[in-house]
Amino acid sequence: MRLKCNSCKLIQLWMTLIVLFALKVDALQRLKFERHRNPEQSHHNLKNELKSLSIKHKLKVEDATTVAPSKDRGTSLGNYANTMYYTRIEIGTPPQEFSVLIDTGSANLWVPSIQCTSSPCQNHRKYNSTASKTHVVNNTNFRIEYASNAGDGGVALSGFISQDIVKIGSYLTLNQGFAEIIDEPLKPFLNSPFDGILGLAYDTIAVGGVTPLLYNLVDQGHIEYLGFSIYFQRNGTNALNGGELILGATDSRLYSGCLTYVPISTAAYFQFQMTSATLNGTKLCLNCETILDAGTSMIVVPVEAITIINKLLGVTNPNDSSGVFFVDCSTVSLLPDMVFTIARKELPLKASQYVLQYGNVCVSSFTSLEGNSLWILGDSFMGAYYTVFDLEYHQIGIGKAVQ
């Protein structure tokens, strides 16, 4: 299938990366998402997201845009064409500003180091420890993997750990550990709209024993509750508001009805048991292990499920090994809902929510990874549902997002 150039530039966003509460509303620390148009990138980067998924979720215990301040002391966050959501942070004294991807599937904060000479680092802002009065030397070696396809070496970054003041929204965390990256691979970071990654998962998966930023926000008295909630906007042409990340709280104005809670089965990733997933009356899974991941743009399903889904959706390239599947745009309004049942609550996803349209090209959100038995609900799902990540009581809350 040959695609027009403009469509290629947009579609590649779909797989560029993965690597990758109870407080009063007026007391929330809120970070708003901002949207902007995508920069020019290669169509081949579409395949990178699948590469960056396979190691990231194999650890299952088994068996540069202007930012406007938020009205409630937060800072704006960015949405990169409905595929990546990121925020601004500041590190050091005087502050050095960085854009970081919001990732609930990892637990470390990292940014490029001034010592990094690889091409991706040259395209992004770099942390200069010698320019910060509050920098504390640590120098523990650091290496993190976000991806690995069999035999391809994966996506790995390496560097060393430092400590400094980190500001997120209006909160200053002291002696926050983070990684200075000195070796960063071309894919998928060369043309990414963010400089680094902010992991928000459990400290049990933090590389190097570093205390995650969220934990330090609680320990230092900035927030009272170990948790956060996310509201994603999906109107990709809106350049001002991409949604909100709320630290230590929920906001009932951002969802309708009640929140449905499900216990977390593994205190590492935000993993839980989903009762079922059904498409057009066909049950695709029963009591399946599932991960909710803001760092994934797609919905990843087992191989046996993708075969059925592709048939029911009438994808035009079902045998494409890239894992990027196209549907006829003229049929989207006729396609069935995907119904996820979580904690006995049916949560439908309309075709307009699980199909992303780039001009005259439509891409299915559903993909698979060889050897993967998990369901991974990424941004396509989270765009329809307000989500609560409760690390204190080990549960996930889900409610219909206000559009």
Secondary structure by P-SEA (a helix, b strand, c coil): ccccaaaaaaaaacccccccccccccccbbbbbbbbbbccccccccaaaaaacccccccccccccbbbbccccbbbbbbccccbbbbbbbbcccbbbbbbcccccccbbbbbccccccaaaaabbbbbccccccccccccbbbbbcccccccccbbbbbbbbbcbbbcccccccbbbbbbcccccccccccccccbbbbcccccccccccccaaaaaaaacccccccbbbbbbcccccccccbbbbcccccccccccbbbbbbbcccccbbbbbccccccccccccbbbbbbcccccbbbbcaaaaaaaaaaaccccccccccccccccccccccccbbbbcccbbbbbcccccccccccbbbbccccccccccccccaaaaaaccccccccccbbbbccccc
